[in-house]
Amino acid sequence: MSPNDKPLVWLHGEVKTPPFSQTARLEAGFLLRRVQRGERLSMPHSRNMPEIGTRCHELRINDGDLIWRIIYRTDKDAIVIAGVFGKKTKKTPHEVIEVCRQRYRTYDS
């Protein structure tokens, strides 16, 4: 990690094999490193999640018939990860959105 890279702050979840396949875990690490270095990712790798909060995004990792999601926020001093979950539908579950909002509120207080 370069001294200029923002650290990752994990509020909940982790990326490990299993349940991620080795390929998906490596892709997640590669994409997170790009975010740490200040790159703004867009579709198909990442999309804005304003319903969670300002500067919040959903990283998308394809893993066979499952698509992993990593909810992250780009802060000035860190990349803050609120959750990791597998998703099979197009819509992010409301429960996931609410839990991530709460984790960010707790982190910010």
N, C-alpha and C positions, 0 to 999 in steps of 0.2 A: 504494500500500500504506500502510495506517495504521500509526503507530508501535506500536499494540497488536497488530497481526497477527504471528503467528509466521512466521518465515521457512521456506521450503521447502529441505530439504537433500536433494539427489538423489544417492543412492549408485549408482544404475544406471538407465539408460533416460531417455527424454525424450518429450514430447508435441509432435509437430510434424506438419505436413501437407506431403506424405504421410509416413507411411502412414495416419495418422488423416485422416478427412475434415475439412473445415473446421468443419462443424457439431459433430462429435465433439470436436475440439480445443477449441472454444469452451465446450462443456458441461463438459469436463474442467477447464478453467480456472475456470469459474464454481463448480463443486463444490469444487475445491481452495481457492479463495478463502474459501468458507463455512467449511471446516475450519480454515483459517488464522485466522479470526476467532473460533474457539472453538466453533462449532456442532457438535453431535454428530449426524451423519447416520445414517440407518437405511435399511432396505430401502424402496424398490428401489435406492437410490443406493449404499448401503454396507452391508457386513456385517462382523461381528467375525470375526477369524481367529486364535483362541487357539492353534491348532496351529502358528502361526508364532511367536507371543510375546504378552506382555502389551501391551495398548493397540494391537494390530495390527489393521488393517482392510483390506478389499478394496473399492476404489471401482469401480463398475460403469458403464461408458460404452457405450451402444448405438450401433452404427455400421453400419447395414444388416444384413447377415447375420453380422457379427462383433461380439462384445462385448469391448471392451478392459477390462483390469483394471489397476488401479494399486494396488500393495501399499504401504500407508503405516502409520506409527506416530505416535501423538500423544505427543510428549515435552513436558516442562514448558516448554522453550525453543524448540522447533521442530517442524515436521512433517517426518519423515524418510521418504523414499520409497526403498524397496528394489528395486522393479522395476515394469516396464510390459510387459504382454504381451497378445496377442490370444487369446481363448478361444472355442471352439466347443462345448465339452462342459460339463456341469453341475459336474463335479468339478475342482478345481484340481489340476494335475499335481503329483505328489510331488516331482519335480525342482525345480519352482518354489518349493515350500515350503522345501525344503532349502537352495536357493541364497539365498533371502531370510533364513532363519535365520542362515546364515553371514555374510551382509553385515551384519546387525545385531550379531552377535558381534564382528566386526572393528571396526565403528563404535564399539561400546561399550568396546572395550579400549584 
